Amino acid sequence: MFYAEKIALMAGLCLVLYAYFRYWRRTGDGQGLVMFWRRAMALNVVEFKLQRGGIALLLVAVVLRFAQALL
């Protein structure tokens, strides 16, 4: 379970960073990356799915970490 947590964490982080990199390369908006929580970032469909998939994997990694701590 230790390796599954690490793999999910790294894969999720890579997906989110890749989505933001694609957004930056498409728009050139570095300010939008710094303030990613604002609604100013207009992600296209692929970037949005990559971001949400990465966030889901990060959540899975956190759940695995809690499960490991409880066992």
C-alpha positions in Angstrom: 0.0 0.0 0.0 3.0 2.3 0.6 3.9 2.2 -3.1 0.4 2.7 -4.3 0.2 5.9 -2.2 3.4 7.2 -3.6 2.5 6.3 -7.2 -0.9 7.9 -6.9 0.6 11.0 -5.3 3.3 11.4 -8.0 0.9 10.6 -10.9 -1.7 13.1 -9.6 0.8 15.8 -9.1 2.3 15.2 -12.6 -1.2 15.3 -14.2 -2.1 18.6 -12.5 1.2 20.2 -13.4 0.9 19.0 -17.0 -2.6 20.5 -17.2 -1.3 23.8 -16.0 1.7 23.6 -18.3 -0.6 23.0 -21.3 -2.7 26.0 -20.2 0.4 28.2 -19.9 1.7 27.1 -23.3 -1.6 27.7 -24.9 -2.4 31.1 -23.4 1.0 32.4 -22.1 -0.9 33.6 -19.0 1.6 33.1 -16.1 -0.4 35.3 -13.8 -3.3 32.9 -14.1 -1.1 30.1 -13.0 -0.1 31.9 -9.8 -3.7 32.6 -9.0 -5.2 29.3 -10.1 -8.0 29.3 -7.5 -9.6 32.3 -9.3 -12.1 31.7 -12.1 -9.9 33.6 -14.5 -8.3 30.4 -15.8 -10.2 29.2 -18.9 -9.1 25.6 -19.2 -10.1 23.7 -22.4 -11.8 20.3 -22.1 -8.5 18.3 -22.1 -6.8 20.5 -19.6 -9.9 20.4 -17.3 -10.0 16.6 -17.5 -6.3 16.3 -16.8 -6.6 18.7 -13.8 -9.6 16.8 -12.3 -8.0 13.4 -12.9 -4.9 14.6 -11.1 -6.9 16.0 -8.2 -8.7 12.7 -8.0 -5.4 10.8 -7.8 -4.2 13.2 -5.1 -7.3 12.5 -3.1 -6.8 8.7 -3.6 -3.3 9.1 -2.2 -4.6 10.9 0.9 -7.2 8.2 1.5 -4.5 5.5 1.1 -2.3 7.4 3.6 -5.2 7.5 6.2 -5.9 3.8 5.6 -2.3 3.0 6.1 -2.2 5.0 9.4 -5.3 3.3 10.6 -4.0 -0.3 9.9 
